[in-house]
Amino acid sequence: MNADAKESAANFDLAKLTSEFCDDPYPTYRALRENEPVKRLPSGTVFLTRYDDLVTTYKNTKSFSSDKKREFAPKYGDTPLYEHHTTSLVFNDPPAHTRVRRLIMGALSPRAIAGMEPDIIKLVDGLLDAIAAKGQCELIEDFAASIPIEVIGNLLDVPHEERAPLRDWSLAILGALEPVVSSEVGARGNKAVTDFLAYLETLVARRRQKPGNPDRDVLTRLIQGEENGERLTEKELLHNCIFLLNAGHETTTNLIGNGLVALHRTPDQKQRVIDNPDMIKTAVEEMLRYESSNQLGNRMTTERVELGGVMLEAGTSVTLCIGAANRDPAQFPDPERFDVARTPNRHLAFATGAHQCAGMALARLEGAIAISRFLARFPNYAVNGQPVRGGRVRFRGFLSVPCAIG
């Protein structure tokens, strides 16, 4: 087994992954963590799998840059995808990152998020009513994917009749972030950015003419900026609206879908949450650790720096494997076990440091409400067919999960 693990680590190449790896990457991540935790890939990229190495990288923004202009220029060329990904919050360094994040965090204050709870409950209960009327459900389409689209739509106050394209735009743009992007996937992503920008230009123009309540309408808040006069440029505003949808959509869909499937596969843990509803908070944290919605992050070294005993030259591309770090036994006892009461649980599903997810409180709230109310309504639910994975590496979730509701 040890020889197999060494061979698996030695042959690992992010550009040549199999469908088996996409179904279950964790044995490969374990092999890398144990044998080549700072793995140099054929492309020159360094792939990290240890928890402590990821934390070091996240927290050292001086040596490990999030700015993607250099990395994305050859990948995307002069395209809408390049403009979008190099303008959005997540792929920028301070001070640009700090300024944009401050404006977004002002719109996602604890008070604002607490005010969303009644609407999220109403949304979830409506979806559960529809599922009950059908007598069965497709867990992703009928439930998990329907929640964040509506929540982000409400945040930006997108009219309900205009929300239909949002999910497809988001999936197309995020799909183009995979390590290997085909011309077809790239073309779909570029069209999605173009179409999304065109829509947002009209939405922003309408909102400037008729502002909403900045305490509840994030778009109005971002347009108006801070009291000290700080504003986003028009380009920053449009691209960060796209970013808000993308960041909050697929990852939260994956949290809900991955979580309910994990509970189904561990009946004892499912029963613990049903018997102890207050356990939902620790259960959601364990879902985030065990099957991280976002599995990969990226940085680039700005100077010569040592990491995990390996010297990296300036300009080295670094891939942070969140999925591997969240199962590092040096941080998590018995890490392959799904334990809804696990504590402490300092997982990296939302990263850490300056780039810690701006919307993590909202994602936690959505996940807790959706999963707890689904369990309360359908405690005997069961996956009754073969779940279909999304086939992607960066974002780990299901495309479809057939489900009987008992």
Secondary structure as GFF3:
##gff-version 3
##sequence-region A 1 406
A	DSSP	alpha_helix	2	11	.	.	.	ID=ss1
A	DSSP	alpha_helix	19	23	.	.	.	ID=ss2
A	DSSP	alpha_helix	26	35	.	.	.	ID=ss3
A	DSSP	beta_strand	38	40	.	.	.	ID=ss4
A	DSSP	beta_strand	46	48	.	.	.	ID=ss5
A	DSSP	alpha_helix	51	59	.	.	.	ID=ss6
A	DSSP	beta_strand	64	65	.	.	.	ID=ss7
A	DSSP	alpha_helix	69	76	.	.	.	ID=ss8
A	DSSP	alpha_helix	80	87	.	.	.	ID=ss9
A	DSSP	three_ten_helix	89	91	.	.	.	ID=ss10
A	DSSP	alpha_helix	96	107	.	.	.	ID=ss11
A	DSSP	alpha_helix	110	134	.	.	.	ID=ss12
A	DSSP	beta_strand	136	138	.	.	.	ID=ss13
A	DSSP	pi_helix	139	144	.	.	.	ID=ss14
A	DSSP	alpha_helix	146	155	.	.	.	ID=ss15
A	DSSP	three_ten_helix	160	162	.	.	.	ID=ss16
A	DSSP	alpha_helix	166	175	.	.	.	ID=ss17
A	DSSP	alpha_helix	183	209	.	.	.	ID=ss18
A	DSSP	alpha_helix	218	224	.	.	.	ID=ss19
A	DSSP	alpha_helix	234	265	.	.	.	ID=ss20
A	DSSP	alpha_helix	267	275	.	.	.	ID=ss21
A	DSSP	three_ten_helix	277	279	.	.	.	ID=ss22
A	DSSP	alpha_helix	280	290	.	.	.	ID=ss23
A	DSSP	beta_strand	296	301	.	.	.	ID=ss24
A	DSSP	beta_strand	305	307	.	.	.	ID=ss25
A	DSSP	beta_strand	310	312	.	.	.	ID=ss26
A	DSSP	beta_strand	317	321	.	.	.	ID=ss27
A	DSSP	alpha_helix	322	325	.	.	.	ID=ss28
A	DSSP	three_ten_helix	353	355	.	.	.	ID=ss29
A	DSSP	alpha_helix	360	377	.	.	.	ID=ss30
A	DSSP	beta_strand	382	383	.	.	.	ID=ss31
A	DSSP	beta_strand	388	389	.	.	.	ID=ss32
A	DSSP	beta_strand	398	400	.	.	.	ID=ss33
A	DSSP	beta_strand	402	404	.	.	.	ID=ss34
###
